[in-house]
Amino acid sequence: NLYWTDTGTDRIEVTRLNGTSRKILISENLDEPRAIVLHPVIGYMYWTDWGESPKIECAFLDGSERRVLVNTSLGWPNGLALDLEKDKLYWGDAKTD
């Protein structure tokens, strides 16, 4: 599957690599979604949102069980990286450098 964030439509979507079964996973309470990364072992996706209240969130790959992980001391969180061995999530912040 291919997952992406769309800042123009403020949603997170998924499709099969051949373009079939396209689905909107999350379309509410997203302001400026940016980066997305997947944890295939546990079936989670993580994403950043630059909006009025910047945050990093996660949910299952089907969009269920959404929750906020970080919502303090953020400016414009964007680049995400996931260390599967150490089970750590890293991000870059374009506003705070």
Secondary structure, DSSP 8 states (H G I E B T S, - for coil): -EEEEETTTTEEEEE-TTS-S-EEEE-SS-SSEEEEEEETTTTEEEEEE-SSS-EEEEEETTS-S-EEEE-SS-SSEEEEEEETTTTEEEEEETTT-
